[in-house]
């Protein structure tokens, strides 16, 4: 079955049947995207364990967490068996032949503070909570990388953390929180049941600064915003995955009553974002990086604890690997295959 393709696509669909989609070089393509591979075959509907086994044995060349189900117990998880045997720290990896790569992805996980409630109305208390978090432990739940950036490393900007360490700085956290009576906070979490493990780590972290956290688990958010319930919570677990551009990660600070209560009233932030929107190229990266620093260090409306990764696994015959910057996974057309 043949399909007509635009000249902007380096490959075209040659056939699609029996659980396989076959791509071939587009003879009408006039662009400069690499097309080292003559033919790319996607196999659909394969169980994760079988897909990984095929790549390991050389019966397939590539599998990614985006194409098979992926969780913290998956063989694809960073730190797992594949990472140990074929990752950057393995013998093959040290020789420059790593077959397992946990590539950065445009997404983050973190906590939103409800600045409309008494406890986190004070920026000092928001900073105290941010210093108290164990980002290394929180990131490990989904095998991610600890971070305090709203803008993920996959999207660009400066490396390293902006203000808060990967492990708790309890001296600073306690100094900011003060020595008053035990305070109480509600933490809202929804969706993946693994999020409860994250909530329990947050509860243990904040107990160190005399904040007693009550975890509010809900599946109601799957059918729509729970505005009233969120208005009564002090903390909310949040995730953001988006296009590889800094704007949506920073501009979520404008918010709405469902995701981040009260943020839309910040007129100064709106003006700064409007200026950043008009920039392009390197100036755009710098403008949004500046806003990222303001939100993380000064406004402290979020406490990011992890940036997302996309584990990729290659067969032994794959040589050079070039990341597709627009999507943050390998460019299949640019792969080098050994005979």
C-alpha positions in Angstrom: 0.0 0.0 0.0 1.6 3.3 -1.1 1.1 6.8 0.3 1.8 10.1 -1.3 4.2 12.2 0.9 5.1 15.8 1.0 8.6 16.9 0.0 9.3 18.1 3.5 9.5 14.5 4.8 12.8 12.6 4.4 10.9 9.3 4.5 7.5 8.2 3.2 5.2 5.3 4.2 5.7 2.4 1.8 3.3 0.0 3.4 1.3 -0.6 6.6 -0.1 -4.1 7.4 0.3 -7.0 9.8 1.4 -4.9 12.7 4.2 -3.3 10.7 4.7 0.1 9.1 7.5 0.4 6.6 9.2 3.7 5.7 11.4 4.2 2.7 13.4 7.2 1.5 11.3 9.8 0.0 12.6 10.4 -3.6 11.0 13.9 -3.6 12.8 15.1 -0.5 15.2 18.0 -1.0 16.1 18.9 2.6 19.3 18.2 4.5 18.0 15.7 7.1 20.3 12.6 7.1 18.9 9.5 5.4 21.6 6.9 6.1 19.0 4.2 6.6 17.3 3.0 3.4 14.3 1.4 5.0 12.8 1.7 8.6 10.4 -0.9 9.8 8.2 -0.1 12.9 6.7 -3.2 14.6 3.6 -2.5 16.6 1.9 -4.3 19.4 4.9 -6.2 20.8 5.0 -6.8 24.5 7.7 -4.8 26.3 9.8 -7.8 27.4 9.7 -9.2 23.9 10.6 -5.9 22.3 13.6 -5.5 24.6 14.7 -9.1 24.0 14.6 -8.6 20.3 16.9 -5.6 20.5 19.3 -7.4 22.9 19.5 -10.4 20.6 19.9 -8.3 17.4 16.5 -9.2 15.9 15.5 -5.5 16.2 17.6 -2.4 16.5 15.8 0.1 18.7 13.3 0.4 21.5 12.4 3.3 23.7 10.2 4.0 26.7 8.0 6.0 24.4 7.1 2.9 22.3 6.5 0.3 25.1 4.9 0.6 28.5 7.4 1.9 31.0 7.5 2.1 34.8 10.0 2.0 37.6 10.1 -1.8 37.5 10.7 -2.0 33.8 14.1 -3.3 32.4 14.3 0.1 30.7 14.4 2.0 34.0 17.7 3.9 34.7 19.8 1.9 37.1 18.3 -1.4 36.0 19.8 -4.4 34.4 20.0 -2.9 30.9 21.6 0.3 32.3 24.1 -1.8 34.3 25.1 -4.1 31.4 25.0 -1.6 28.5 24.8 1.9 30.0 27.4 4.7 30.1 29.0 3.3 33.2 29.4 -0.2 31.8 32.5 -1.6 30.1 31.0 -0.9 26.7 29.9 2.5 27.7 33.3 3.5 29.0 34.7 2.4 25.6 32.2 4.8 23.9 29.9 2.0 22.8 26.9 2.4 25.2 23.8 0.7 24.0 21.5 2.1 26.7 21.0 5.8 27.0 18.6 7.6 29.4 18.0 10.6 27.2 16.7 13.9 28.6 13.1 14.6 27.9 11.1 17.9 27.9 9.2 17.4 31.2 9.5 17.8 35.0 7.8 16.7 38.2 7.3 18.9 41.2 5.1 20.5 43.8 2.9 23.6 43.5 2.3 25.7 46.6 -1.1 27.2 47.1 -0.2 30.8 47.9 -3.8 31.6 48.7 -3.8 29.6 52.0 -2.1 30.8 55.2 0.8 28.3 55.4 2.5 29.0 52.1 1.4 32.6 51.7 4.8 33.4 53.2 7.7 33.0 50.7 10.0 32.1 53.5 8.0 29.0 54.3 7.9 28.1 50.6 11.7 28.3 50.5 11.9 26.3 53.7 9.9 23.5 52.1 12.0 23.7 48.9 15.3 23.3 50.9 13.8 20.4 52.9 13.0 18.2 49.9 15.1 15.2 49.1 15.2 15.6 45.3 17.4 12.6 44.8 14.9 10.3 46.6 11.9 11.9 44.9 13.5 11.6 41.4 14.4 8.0 42.0 10.7 7.0 42.3 10.3 7.3 38.5 14.0 6.9 37.8 14.4 10.5 36.8 17.1 13.1 37.3 17.0 15.4 40.3 16.6 19.0 39.4 15.0 22.3 40.6 14.5 23.9 37.1 11.1 24.5 35.7 12.7 24.5 32.2 14.0 20.9 31.8 17.6 20.3 30.6 16.2 18.8 27.4 14.8 22.2 26.5 18.1 24.1 27.0 19.3 26.8 29.3 22.0 26.7 32.0 22.9 23.4 33.7 23.0 22.6 37.4 20.4 23.6 39.9 19.2 27.2 40.4 18.9 27.4 44.2 18.2 24.1 45.9 20.4 21.0 46.4 19.6 17.5 45.3 19.6 16.4 49.0 17.9 18.3 51.9 19.6 21.3 53.4 17.9 21.1 56.8 19.9 23.8 58.4 18.6 26.4 56.0 15.1 24.9 55.9 14.7 25.0 59.7 16.1 28.5 59.9 13.6 29.7 57.4 10.7 27.8 58.9 11.4 28.9 62.4 10.6 27.1 65.7 6.9 27.7 66.1 4.2 25.0 66.7 3.7 22.1 64.4 1.8 23.3 61.2 -0.6 21.2 59.2 -0.8 20.9 55.4 -2.9 19.0 52.9 -1.1 17.5 49.9 -3.2 16.7 46.9 -2.2 13.9 44.6 -4.0 12.3 41.7 -3.6 9.7 39.0 -0.7 7.1 39.0 -0.8 5.2 42.4 3.0 5.5 42.4 2.4 9.1 43.2 1.5 8.1 46.7 5.2 7.0 47.3 6.2 10.5 46.2 3.7 12.0 48.6 5.0 9.9 51.4 8.6 11.1 50.8 7.4 14.7 50.8 5.5 14.1 54.0 8.7 12.7 55.7 10.8 15.6 54.3 8.4 18.3 55.6 8.1 16.6 59.0 11.8 17.7 59.5 10.6 21.3 59.5 7.6 20.7 61.7 5.0 20.5 58.9 2.5 17.6 59.4 1.3 16.6 55.9 -2.0 14.9 55.3 -2.1 13.2 51.9 -5.3 13.6 49.9 -5.5 10.9 47.2 -8.0 11.4 44.5 -9.0 10.0 41.1 -11.6 12.7 40.6 -9.1 14.8 38.5 -9.3 12.2 35.8 -12.8 13.3 34.9 -12.3 17.1 35.4 -10.9 19.8 37.6 -11.6 19.4 41.4 -11.5 23.2 42.0 -13.1 23.1 45.5 -10.9 20.3 46.7 -7.7 22.0 45.4 -8.7 25.3 47.1 -8.6 23.4 50.4 -5.1 21.9 49.8 -1.8 23.5 50.5 0.4 21.5 48.1 -0.2 19.7 44.9 1.9 17.2 43.0 2.3 18.4 39.4 4.0 17.2 36.2 4.5 19.1 32.9 5.5 17.5 29.6 5.4 19.7 26.6 7.1 20.8 23.3 10.9 21.5 23.5 10.4 25.2 24.1 11.0 27.0 27.4 7.7 29.1 27.1 5.1 26.5 28.3 7.2 25.5 31.3 7.6 29.0 32.6 4.2 30.3 31.5 2.3 27.7 33.5 3.1 30.1 36.4 0.2 32.2 35.1 -1.9 29.3 36.0 -5.5 28.7 36.8 -7.5 27.7 39.8 -7.0 24.0 39.0 -3.2 23.8 38.5 -1.7 26.7 40.5 -4.3 28.7 42.4 -3.8 32.5 42.4 -0.9 32.9 40.0 -2.9 34.7 37.3 -3.1 37.8 39.4 0.6 38.5 39.1 0.6 41.4 36.6 4.4 41.9 36.8 5.1 38.3 35.9 2.6 38.6 33.0 4.5 41.6 31.6 7.9 39.8 31.9 6.4 36.8 30.0 5.0 39.0 27.3 8.5 40.4 26.7 10.0 36.9 26.6 7.4 35.8 24.1 8.7 38.3 21.6 12.3 37.0 21.7 13.8 34.3 19.4 16.9 32.1 19.3 19.5 32.5 22.0 17.8 35.6 23.4 14.7 33.5 24.0 16.6 30.9 25.9 18.2 33.6 28.1 14.9 35.5 28.7 13.1 32.4 29.9 16.0 31.2 31.9 15.9 34.5 33.8 12.2 34.0 34.4 12.9 30.4 35.5 15.4 31.7 38.1 12.9 34.3 39.4 10.2 31.7 39.8 12.4 29.1 41.5 14.6 31.3 43.7 12.5 34.4 44.4 8.8 33.7 43.9 9.1 30.0 44.8 5.6 29.1 43.6 6.8 25.6 42.6 9.3 23.2 44.0 10.6 21.1 41.1 12.3 17.9 42.1 13.0 16.0 38.9 13.5 16.3 35.2 12.2 13.5 33.0 14.2 11.0 31.0 13.4 8.8 28.0 15.4 5.5 28.1 16.6 4.3 24.7 18.1 0.8 24.0 20.0 -0.1 20.8 21.2 -3.3 19.2 24.9 -4.1 19.0 25.0 -3.2 15.3 24.0 0.5 15.9 27.0 2.8 15.7 26.6 6.5 15.7 23.5 7.9 17.4 22.2 11.4 16.7 19.4 12.9 18.9 16.4 14.3 17.2 16.5 17.7 19.0 12.9 18.5 18.3 11.6 15.4 20.0 14.5 14.4 22.3 15.0 10.9 21.0 17.3 9.4 18.4 17.0 10.3 14.7 16.4 6.9 13.2 17.4 8.1 9.7 20.8 9.2 11.1 21.8 5.9 12.6 25.0 4.1 11.5 24.5 0.4 11.2 27.3 -2.1 11.2 27.0 -5.1 8.9 
